[in-house]
C-alpha cells in the first residue's frame, strides 16, 4: 500500500478562491469599505477638533476686540481730549474776535 500524500493546504485554499471568486471579491469590497469608513471618521474627528480650536480662537479675538473698542472710546472722549490739549499743548478755544473766515472763490 502506498502512503497517500497529505493534501496541500495552499493548493486547497487557491482552489477554493478560484471557485468562489465572487465571494472573495465581495469580501475584499467589504474590507475596503470598512477601511474607508474608518479613515473618513478619523478625518472628520480631526476637522471637528480644528473647528473647536478655531472657534475658541475666534472667541478670544472677539473679547480682545471688545476691550480695544472700549479703550478707544475712553481715549477719544471729548472731555479727555480737551483736557489733554489744554494741559500738554497749552491750547484754548479762540475768542470770536480772533476767528477769521476764509472764503474760496
TIMAR-111598 format. One record per residue (C-alpha): residue number from 1; residue in three letters; x, y, z. Coordinates in Angstrom, 2 decimals. Example, Ala and Ser with C-alpha at 12.3 -4.5 7.8 and 13.67 -1.06 7.14 Angstrom:
2
[node 1; "ALA"; [12.30; -4.50; 7.80]]
[node 2; "SER"; [13.67; -1.06; 7.14]]
# end
This chain:
105
[node 1; "UNK"; [0.00; 0.00; 0.00]]
[node 2; "UNK"; [1.33; 3.38; -0.89]]
[node 3; "UNK"; [1.13; 6.25; 1.51]]
[node 4; "UNK"; [-1.16; 8.97; 0.24]]
[node 5; "UNK"; [0.42; 12.39; 0.19]]
[node 6; "UNK"; [-1.25; 14.81; 2.59]]
[node 7; "UNK"; [-3.37; 17.36; 0.79]]
[node 8; "UNK"; [-1.62; 20.63; 0.28]]
[node 9; "UNK"; [-3.26; 23.41; 2.28]]
[node 10; "UNK"; [-2.11; 26.10; -0.12]]
[node 11; "UNK"; [-3.46; 24.22; -3.12]]
[node 12; "UNK"; [-6.77; 23.72; -1.35]]
[node 13; "UNK"; [-7.05; 27.44; -0.49]]
[node 14; "UNK"; [-6.21; 28.52; -4.04]]
[node 15; "UNK"; [-8.71; 26.05; -5.41]]
[node 16; "UNK"; [-11.46; 27.45; -3.16]]
[node 17; "UNK"; [-10.53; 31.03; -4.05]]
[node 18; "UNK"; [-10.74; 30.38; -7.78]]
[node 19; "UNK"; [-14.04; 28.51; -7.44]]
[node 20; "UNK"; [-15.68; 31.24; -5.30]]
[node 21; "UNK"; [-14.13; 34.36; -6.82]]
[node 22; "UNK"; [-17.32; 36.41; -6.41]]
[node 23; "UNK"; [-17.35; 35.81; -2.66]]
[node 24; "UNK"; [-13.69; 36.78; -2.43]]
[node 25; "UNK"; [-14.38; 39.93; -4.42]]
[node 26; "UNK"; [-17.31; 40.86; -2.15]]
[node 27; "UNK"; [-15.18; 40.18; 0.93]]
[node 28; "UNK"; [-12.45; 42.49; -0.38]]
[node 29; "UNK"; [-15.06; 45.15; -1.18]]
[node 30; "UNK"; [-16.35; 44.94; 2.40]]
[node 31; "UNK"; [-12.81; 45.32; 3.80]]
[node 32; "UNK"; [-12.08; 48.32; 1.58]]
[node 33; "UNK"; [-15.40; 49.89; 2.55]]
[node 34; "UNK"; [-14.66; 49.35; 6.24]]
[node 35; "UNK"; [-11.24; 51.00; 5.85]]
[node 36; "UNK"; [-12.90; 53.92; 4.07]]
[node 37; "UNK"; [-15.35; 54.36; 6.95]]
[node 38; "UNK"; [-12.51; 54.27; 9.47]]
[node 39; "UNK"; [-10.47; 56.85; 7.55]]
[node 40; "UNK"; [-13.40; 59.19; 6.98]]
[node 41; "UNK"; [-14.34; 59.01; 10.68]]
[node 42; "UNK"; [-10.75; 59.84; 11.63]]
[node 43; "UNK"; [-10.59; 62.82; 9.25]]
[node 44; "UNK"; [-13.99; 64.02; 10.47]]
[node 45; "UNK"; [-12.80; 63.96; 14.08]]
[node 46; "UNK"; [-9.63; 65.82; 13.16]]
[node 47; "UNK"; [-11.66; 68.50; 11.38]]
[node 48; "UNK"; [-14.00; 68.84; 14.37]]
[node 49; "UNK"; [-11.02; 69.30; 16.68]]
[node 50; "UNK"; [-9.65; 72.01; 14.37]]
[node 51; "UNK"; [-13.07; 73.68; 14.21]]
[node 52; "UNK"; [-13.31; 73.78; 18.01]]
[node 53; "UNK"; [-9.81; 75.29; 18.22]]
[node 54; "UNK"; [-10.66; 77.96; 15.66]]
[node 55; "UNK"; [-13.95; 78.79; 17.39]]
[node 56; "UNK"; [-12.10; 79.23; 20.69]]
[node 57; "UNK"; [-9.55; 81.47; 18.98]]
[node 58; "UNK"; [-12.41; 83.49; 17.44]]
[node 59; "UNK"; [-13.97; 83.98; 20.87]]
[node 60; "UNK"; [-10.65; 85.12; 22.34]]
[node 61; "UNK"; [-10.16; 87.59; 19.49]]
[node 62; "UNK"; [-13.71; 88.86; 19.93]]
[node 63; "UNK"; [-13.09; 89.55; 23.61]]
[node 64; "UNK"; [-9.83; 91.34; 22.77]]
[node 65; "UNK"; [-11.59; 93.42; 20.10]]
[node 66; "UNK"; [-14.29; 94.47; 22.58]]
[node 67; "UNK"; [-11.63; 95.56; 25.05]]
[node 68; "UNK"; [-9.88; 97.57; 22.34]]
[node 69; "UNK"; [-13.14; 99.27; 21.34]]
[node 70; "UNK"; [-13.74; 100.25; 24.95]]
[node 71; "UNK"; [-10.19; 101.55; 25.24]]
[node 72; "UNK"; [-10.58; 103.55; 22.03]]
[node 73; "UNK"; [-13.84; 105.10; 23.24]]
[node 74; "UNK"; [-12.21; 106.02; 26.53]]
[node 75; "UNK"; [-9.18; 107.59; 24.85]]
[node 76; "UNK"; [-11.22; 109.59; 22.35]]
[node 77; "UNK"; [-13.80; 111.08; 24.70]]
[node 78; "UNK"; [-14.19; 114.80; 24.03]]
[node 79; "UNK"; [-13.59; 115.86; 27.64]]
[node 80; "UNK"; [-10.37; 113.86; 27.88]]
[node 81; "UNK"; [-9.03; 115.18; 24.58]]
[node 82; "UNK"; [-9.87; 118.75; 25.56]]
[node 83; "UNK"; [-8.15; 118.36; 28.93]]
[node 84; "UNK"; [-5.01; 116.94; 27.28]]
[node 85; "UNK"; [-4.94; 119.76; 24.73]]
[node 86; "UNK"; [-5.17; 122.38; 27.47]]
[node 87; "UNK"; [-2.60; 120.80; 29.78]]
[node 88; "UNK"; [0.02; 119.45; 27.35]]
[node 89; "UNK"; [-0.24; 121.78; 24.35]]
[node 90; "UNK"; [-1.43; 124.88; 26.14]]
[node 91; "UNK"; [-4.22; 125.36; 23.61]]
[node 92; "UNK"; [-7.54; 127.10; 24.12]]
[node 93; "UNK"; [-10.67; 127.88; 22.19]]
[node 94; "UNK"; [-10.35; 131.02; 20.07]]
[node 95; "UNK"; [-12.36; 134.06; 21.00]]
[node 96; "UNK"; [-14.87; 135.36; 18.46]]
[node 97; "UNK"; [-12.64; 138.36; 17.80]]
[node 98; "UNK"; [-9.75; 136.03; 16.90]]
[node 99; "UNK"; [-11.73; 133.99; 14.38]]
[node 100; "UNK"; [-11.21; 134.55; 10.66]]
[node 101; "UNK"; [-13.47; 133.39; 7.88]]
[node 102; "UNK"; [-11.71; 132.33; 4.70]]
[node 103; "UNK"; [-13.74; 132.28; 1.51]]
[node 104; "UNK"; [-12.64; 130.42; -1.56]]
[node 105; "UNK"; [-13.74; 131.91; -4.88]]
# end
